[in-house]
């Protein structure tokens, strides 16, 4: 775990320097004046215990995300120029986050889990993203770096939390993936397409999205589309999900006093590589065979009020690996963002 923290600190040092630089140039809030980077702060948790299935504590068990997103235009000139040269004109932000994910087999009470069950695994990744918006599109370019395996601290977090709430721990973490460095490059584009307007601000839109990632943890391409009905839909590009779920990202603006919408979407993930299933990239480990096409349905609600965005998404996911039991896998995603 000490090596993990050192690696994350090494990756995060220049990123935190960017955030501190923005804090020094922004003096509109007391927090910024005290060295607290102004912008949008987000905390998000995804958990498989929120499910209609009888067996919940399995597969993708939990994802915890803490992120900071700059105000529009508050980013280093070099990054801004790169974005404009590559993507053209648009409103820009930079986003910095830290995310931990936890994966377990279905047989969590087995000391030696079946070899055909999903391996125990965890990841701890720092991510930097450039977010560039036009009136009807959002492009996200970024990379993440960190660690997969024991040094990600997944066992400590899961069994520690279970001890706090009085549940028995999972017993097979001795067979988790070994620690390895991780690095991925990611990109996505979302389009906002108006569908209908009903007066008094009520409207319907569609959000087609194409996203992809290439790296040590995953390689995939994911087309998706979401439909929303509500008021103030131009405030964002949809609710956030932790990748590889189709995500509207942590950036938003409040375009009316109270913004709300309900939504539903569908996505199809074309998988080239998944370290959490295929096993460690550079060492021997437990492994299963990933399916090369994963379907996903999601539905939820989001509101923005007094600069705070609250969203909840319920996700329904088809089998991720050959021999996966239990049918559809479900998890809930709750995100809270606030501007400072």
C-alpha positions in Angstrom: 0.0 0.0 0.0 2.9 2.3 0.7 4.2 1.8 -2.9 0.7 2.6 -4.1 0.5 5.9 -2.3 3.9 6.8 -3.5 3.0 6.1 -7.1 -0.3 8.0 -6.9 1.5 10.9 -5.2 4.1 11.0 -8.0 1.3 11.0 -10.7 -0.7 13.6 -8.8 2.1 16.1 -8.0 2.0 17.9 -11.4 -1.8 17.6 -11.5 -2.2 19.3 -8.1 0.2 21.9 -9.3 -2.3 22.8 -12.1 -5.1 22.9 -9.5 -3.1 25.2 -7.2 -2.2 27.4 -10.1 -5.9 27.9 -10.9 -6.6 28.6 -7.2 -3.9 31.3 -7.2 -5.4 33.0 -10.3 -9.0 32.8 -9.0 -9.8 35.0 -6.0 -13.6 35.2 -6.3 -14.2 32.9 -3.3 -12.9 32.7 0.2 -12.0 29.1 -0.3 -9.7 30.0 -3.2 -8.1 32.8 -1.2 -7.2 30.2 1.4 -5.5 28.0 -1.1 -8.6 25.7 -1.7 -8.9 25.3 -5.5 -12.1 27.0 -6.7 -14.2 25.1 -9.3 -16.5 22.2 -9.1 -15.9 19.4 -6.5 -17.5 16.0 -7.0 -17.8 12.9 -4.9 -19.4 9.8 -6.4 -20.0 6.3 -5.3 -21.2 3.3 -7.3 -22.2 0.2 -5.4 -23.6 -3.2 -6.4 -25.6 -3.6 -3.1 -28.3 -1.4 -4.7 -29.9 -4.1 -6.8 -33.0 -6.2 -7.4 -30.8 -9.3 -7.6 -30.7 -11.8 -4.7 -26.9 -11.9 -4.9 -25.4 -8.4 -4.9 -21.9 -8.3 -3.4 -20.1 -9.6 -6.5 -18.3 -8.6 -9.7 -18.0 -4.8 -10.0 -18.7 -4.2 -6.3 -17.8 -0.5 -5.7 -16.3 2.6 -7.3 -15.4 5.7 -5.3 -14.5 8.9 -7.2 -13.4 12.3 -5.9 -12.8 15.0 -8.5 -12.2 18.7 -9.2 -13.2 20.5 -12.3 -12.0 24.0 -13.1 -14.2 26.9 -14.0 -14.6 27.6 -17.8 -11.4 29.0 -19.2 -9.4 28.5 -16.0 -6.7 26.1 -17.3 -3.1 26.4 -18.4 -2.5 28.2 -21.7 -0.6 25.2 -23.1 -3.5 22.9 -22.4 -6.0 25.4 -23.8 -4.0 25.9 -27.0 -3.7 22.2 -27.5 -7.4 21.8 -27.2 -8.2 24.6 -29.6 -5.6 23.4 -32.1 -7.1 19.9 -32.0 -10.8 20.6 -31.6 -11.3 24.2 -32.7 -13.3 26.8 -30.8 -15.1 25.9 -27.6 -15.5 26.5 -23.8 -12.8 24.6 -21.9 -12.3 23.1 -18.5 -9.7 20.8 -16.9 -10.7 17.9 -14.6 -8.6 16.1 -12.1 -9.8 13.1 -10.1 -8.9 10.0 -8.1 -10.9 6.8 -8.5 -10.8 3.5 -6.7 -12.7 0.4 -8.0 -13.3 -3.0 -6.4 -14.0 -6.3 -8.1 -14.8 -9.6 -6.5 -16.0 -13.1 -7.5 -19.5 -14.3 -6.8 -18.1 -16.8 -4.3 -16.9 -14.2 -1.8 -17.0 -16.6 1.2 -14.7 -19.1 -0.4 -11.1 -18.8 0.9 -9.9 -20.2 -2.5 -12.5 -19.0 -5.0 -13.3 -21.1 -8.1 -10.8 -20.5 -10.9 -13.7 -19.9 -13.3 -15.0 -17.0 -11.1 -14.1 -13.3 -11.6 -10.7 -12.6 -9.9 -10.4 -10.3 -6.9 -9.0 -7.0 -8.2 -8.8 -3.4 -7.3 -7.5 -0.2 -9.1 -6.5 3.2 -7.8 -6.1 5.7 -10.7 -5.5 9.4 -11.0 -7.1 11.0 -14.1 -6.6 14.3 -15.9 -9.2 15.3 -18.6 -9.6 18.3 -20.9 -13.3 19.0 -21.4 -14.3 21.2 -24.4 -17.9 22.2 -25.1 -19.7 23.8 -28.0 -23.4 24.6 -28.0 -24.3 21.1 -28.9 -21.3 18.9 -28.2 -18.8 17.9 -25.5 -15.4 16.4 -26.1 -13.3 14.8 -23.4 -9.7 13.9 -23.8 -7.6 12.5 -21.0 -5.4 9.9 -19.4 -5.1 8.0 -16.1 -2.2 6.6 -14.2 -2.0 4.6 -11.1 -1.9 1.0 -9.9 -4.0 -2.2 -10.3 -3.8 -5.0 -7.7 -3.0 -5.3 -4.1 -1.4 -1.9 -3.7 -4.8 -0.3 -4.8 -6.1 -1.0 -1.3 -9.3 -2.7 -2.3 -9.1 -5.4 0.3 -8.5 -2.9 3.1 -11.4 -0.7 2.0 -14.0 -3.5 1.4 -13.3 -5.5 4.5 -12.8 -2.4 6.6 -16.2 -1.1 5.6 -17.8 -4.5 6.2 -16.3 -4.5 9.7 -17.7 -1.0 10.5 -21.3 -2.0 9.4 -21.1 -5.4 11.1 -20.9 -7.6 8.0 -18.6 -10.6 7.5 -15.6 -9.9 5.3 -14.7 -11.5 2.0 -12.2 -14.3 2.3 -10.4 -14.8 -1.0 -8.3 -11.6 -1.3 -5.1 -13.7 -1.1 -5.9 -14.6 -4.8 -6.3 -11.0 -6.0 -4.4 -9.7 -9.0 -0.8 -8.8 -8.2 0.2 -5.1 -8.2 1.1 -3.6 -11.5 1.3 0.0 -12.8 -1.6 1.2 -15.0 -1.8 3.8 -17.7 -4.7 4.5 -20.1 -5.6 7.1 -22.7 -9.3 7.9 -23.1 -11.6 10.0 -25.3 -15.3 10.7 -25.7 -17.7 12.9 -27.6 -21.3 13.6 -26.7 -23.7 15.4 -29.0 -26.9 17.1 -27.7 -29.8 16.8 -30.1 -33.1 18.6 -29.4 -36.1 16.3 -29.8 -39.2 18.2 -28.6 -40.2 21.3 -26.7 -43.5 21.5 -24.8 -43.5 25.1 -23.5 -42.7 26.4 -20.0 -39.2 25.1 -20.3 -40.1 21.4 -20.6 -38.1 19.7 -23.3 -36.8 16.4 -24.6 -33.3 15.7 -26.0 -31.1 12.9 -27.1 -27.4 12.5 -26.1 -25.6 10.1 -28.5 -22.0 9.4 -27.4 -19.0 7.6 -28.7 -16.2 6.8 -26.2 -13.1 4.7 -26.1 -10.0 3.8 -24.1 -6.7 2.2 -24.8 -4.2 1.2 -22.1 -3.0 -1.4 -19.7 -6.3 -1.8 -17.8 -8.8 -1.7 -20.6 -9.2 -1.3 -24.4 -12.7 -0.7 -25.7 -15.0 1.2 -27.9 -18.5 2.2 -26.6 -21.3 3.8 -28.6 -24.3 4.9 -26.4 -27.3 7.1 -26.5 -29.4 8.6 -23.7 -32.8 10.3 -23.8 -33.8 13.0 -21.2 -37.0 14.9 -20.4 -36.9 17.9 -18.0 -36.1 21.6 -17.7 -32.7 23.2 -18.2 -31.2 20.4 -20.3 -28.5 22.7 -21.7 -27.0 22.8 -18.2 -24.9 19.6 -18.9 -24.5 16.6 -21.1 -26.0 14.0 -18.9 -25.4 12.5 -15.5 -21.9 11.2 -14.7 -20.9 7.5 -14.5 -17.5 6.1 -13.8 -15.8 4.9 -16.9 -16.3 2.7 -18.9 -19.9 3.7 -18.4 -21.2 6.4 -20.8 -20.7 9.6 -18.8 -21.7 13.3 -19.1 -18.6 14.1 -16.9 -18.4 16.3 -13.8 -18.8 19.6 -15.6 -22.0 21.5 -15.7 -23.5 25.0 -15.6 -26.8 26.1 -14.1 -29.0 27.7 -16.8 -32.1 28.2 -14.7 -33.0 28.4 -11.0 -34.0 24.8 -10.7 -32.8 22.2 -13.3 -34.2 18.7 -13.4 -34.4 15.8 -15.7 -35.1 12.1 -15.8 -33.3 9.9 -18.3 -32.8 6.5 -19.8 -30.1 5.2 -22.0 -28.5 2.2 -23.7 -24.8 1.4 -24.5 -22.8 -1.3 -26.1 -19.2 -1.9 -25.1 -16.9 -3.6 -27.6 -14.1 -5.1 -25.5 -10.5 -5.6 -26.7 -8.9 -6.0 -23.3 -10.0 -6.0 -19.7 -7.2 -6.6 -17.2 -9.7 -7.1 -14.3 -11.0 -10.2 -16.1 -8.0 -11.3 -18.3 -5.6 -11.1 -15.4 -2.4 -9.2 -14.8 -0.7 -7.8 -17.9 2.9 -8.7 -16.9 2.6 -11.5 -14.3 0.7 -14.7 -13.8 -2.6 -14.4 -12.0 -6.2 -15.7 -11.9 -8.1 -15.0 -15.1 -11.4 -15.6 -17.0 -12.3 -15.0 -20.6 -14.0 -11.7 -21.2 -17.0 -11.4 -23.5 -16.2 -9.1 -26.4 -19.6 -7.3 -26.3 -21.3 -6.0 -23.2 -24.7 -4.4 -23.2 -25.9 -1.8 -20.7 -29.2 -0.1 -19.8 -29.4 2.8 -17.4 -32.1 5.1 -15.9 -32.0 7.9 -13.4 -32.7 11.4 -12.3 -30.6 14.6 -11.9 -31.3 18.0 -10.3 -29.2 21.2 -10.1 -30.2 23.7 -7.4 -28.1 26.6 -6.0 -25.1 25.4 -7.9 -25.3 21.8 -6.5 -25.9 18.9 -8.8 -27.3 15.6 -7.5 -27.7 12.6 -9.7 -28.7 9.0 -9.3 -28.3 6.3 -12.0 -29.3 2.6 -11.9 -27.3 0.5 -14.2 -28.2 -2.9 -15.7 -25.3 -4.8 -17.4 -25.1 -8.0 -19.3 -22.4 -10.7 -18.7 -18.8 -9.4 -18.8 -17.1 -12.8 -19.0 -17.8 -16.3 -20.2 -19.5 -18.4 -17.5 -20.6 -15.5 -15.4 -23.6 -16.5 -13.2 -26.6 -14.6 -12.0 -27.8 -13.0 -15.2 -28.0 -9.2 -15.3 -25.6 -7.4 -13.0 -26.9 -4.2 -11.4 -25.4 -1.3 -9.5 -26.4 2.2 -8.4 -24.4 5.4 -9.0 -24.9 8.4 -6.7 -23.0 11.7 -7.5 -22.9 15.0 -5.7 -21.2 18.1 -7.2 -20.9 21.6 -5.8 -19.3 24.8 -7.1 -16.9 26.9 -4.9 
